Amino acid sequence: MKKKIIWIILLIGGMVPFTIPLVAGIYDSINGFGGLCFAACEKSYGLCAFIDSIYLYSFIFWPSYLVGLVLIIISVIKLRKK
């Protein structure tokens, strides 16, 4: 029972790298997204900001997707065995 809870926690932990860019994209689409601009820049809103935010996150933090995918695969395999 305890091992099943551990694998479920790892499964949820593997989903986190995929949900962070979605939440950040929704936040940036509502509040505006300036990209990597440090001076006075024009912010974008809506679908453009959503896509740009996800693209920037994916470009910088792409290894987090690999770690999340490995955690998901391992935890699903272990949960299916039991």
PEKA-V176379 format. One record per residue. N is the residue number from 0. RES is the residue in one small letter. OMEGA is omega in degrees with one decimal (* if undefined). BURIAL is 1 if it has 24 or more other ideal C-beta (glycine too) atoms within 12 Angstrom, else 0. Layout:
n:res:omega:burial
N:RES:OMEGA:BURIAL
N:RES:OMEGA:BURIAL
This chain:
n:res:omega:burial
0:m:-179.8:0
1:k:179.9:0
2:k:178.0:0
3:k:178.4:0
4:i:178.8:0
5:i:-179.4:0
6:w:176.0:1
7:i:177.3:0
8:i:177.5:0
9:l:176.6:1
10:l:177.6:1
11:i:176.5:0
12:g:176.2:0
13:g:178.7:1
14:m:-176.4:0
15:v:-180.0:0
16:p:178.6:1
17:f:-179.9:1
18:t:-179.4:0
19:i:180.0:0
20:p:177.2:1
21:l:178.5:0
22:v:178.8:0
23:a:178.0:1
24:g:177.1:1
25:i:178.5:0
26:y:-178.6:0
27:d:178.5:1
28:s:179.0:1
29:i:-173.7:0
30:n:179.4:0
31:g:-177.5:0
32:f:-179.4:1
33:g:179.9:0
34:g:179.8:0
35:l:-177.9:0
36:c:-178.5:0
37:f:179.6:0
38:a:178.8:0
39:a:-177.7:0
40:c:178.1:0
41:e:179.8:0
42:k:174.2:0
43:s:-177.4:0
44:y:173.1:0
45:g:-174.9:0
46:l:179.0:0
47:c:178.4:0
48:a:178.6:1
49:f:-178.5:1
50:i:179.6:0
51:d:179.3:1
52:s:178.8:1
53:i:179.1:1
54:y:-179.7:0
55:l:177.6:0
56:y:-177.9:1
57:s:179.6:0
58:f:-176.0:0
59:i:-173.2:0
60:f:-178.8:0
61:w:177.2:0
62:p:178.6:0
63:s:175.5:0
64:y:179.3:1
65:l:178.6:0
66:v:178.3:0
67:g:179.8:1
68:l:177.7:0
69:v:178.4:0
70:l:179.6:1
71:i:-178.3:1
72:i:-178.8:0
73:i:-177.8:0
74:s:177.4:1
75:v:178.0:0
76:i:-178.9:0
77:k:179.6:0
78:l:178.8:0
79:r:-179.6:0
80:k:-174.2:0
81:k:*:0
